[in-house]
Amino acid sequence: MEFDLQWLLLALPGFFLLGWLASRVDLRQGRREERASPQAYFKGLNLLLNEQQDKAIDAFIEAAQADPDTSDLHFALGSLFRRRGEYERAIRVHEHLLARGDLSREGRERAQYALAQDFLKAGLLDRAESTFKALEGTAFASDARLALLNLHERSRDWRAAIEVGRQLEAAGTGSFSQRIAHYWCELAQEAAARGQDSEADRALAEARKAAPHAARPLVLQGQRLAQQGQPVQALQVWDELMVSQPRAFALVSQEYASSAKAAAQEEAARTKLEGVLRLVPSADVLKAINALENEEPLRRERWLAHLSHQPSLTAAQGLLRERVHSDVALSAGEIEQLQRALDNAAKPLQRYRCAGCGFESQHYFWQCPGCHGWDSYPPQRLDDQ
């Protein structure tokens, strides 16, 4: 027994020495791995900044293999795959992350959101929708709802879009009343196309309720009334549009003139249209006014006055059309205004455009200032091509 104890006492320093050596070897190995992983990571980052995505992916894969527990490297890889359009590889990376049992809750939510983006980019809309919905109640809930809203718009699922828009408003993400009104208008037009007039009218009422001052519900409601042979009611709806959205009123100004004729309210309608024209100069509104005007000289005067403020081709065209239907030749003042309109319209076309990058200039360049290509400018201006 004494002999065994002596040997044990003699062996103890050796055990301590072996343990110390083993710990040093493990420590050095760990340090080498730590150095190798950041080096590969920074190498990949540098390649990515230099827009060498293929080499960057190889570097990140090397880093991920050296340290498979580092989730940030996997997220970087997944993002790179998605940007390159390699959606299947991005999906596999993020699904691998979700399968890990040691991933934190924040990391799992991040991986779920990234996976939903992968599905969306890959065109797997059903899987994207279910994955985005699974993020409800997480830190990515608002981003997921916004993505769902765009997804429903793409698939034209307007009722689902309305519901998501309401959820976003309730969460304080912002105001979505205008978009919700557009969704109801889309439903109204679909119902009208199917001949479901009551459903179309109800959808328009919901659109006006969602956004009382939005232009589109008033435009569509007035058009429906005019088509149903109710010009007086159509004028009343468009009068609201004229006051709340004078710029958007130009979209229905000529229909307004037609309804005024049908309702025998030409004089009152012309007075209102002239008020809009003073507030928002528009060739469409001017056309509507002239449609209610029987005197040709007055129509020409209006076009000439409009040309002096808005030298556009539409106004010039209107004046020339009046001349075609008249025996009175154009005056010097009218010709001068027409020349101004033509000069104004020709300016954008009197340029040279690079065939490589589209850079436009009034001057011809042998080397493009945009893409630095040589002989990339055709020697003709745009209006000669």
Order of alpha helices (4+ residues) and beta strands (2+ residues): alpha-alpha-alpha-alpha-alpha-alpha-alpha-alpha-alpha-alpha-alpha-alpha-alpha-alpha-alpha-alpha-alpha-alpha-alpha-beta-beta
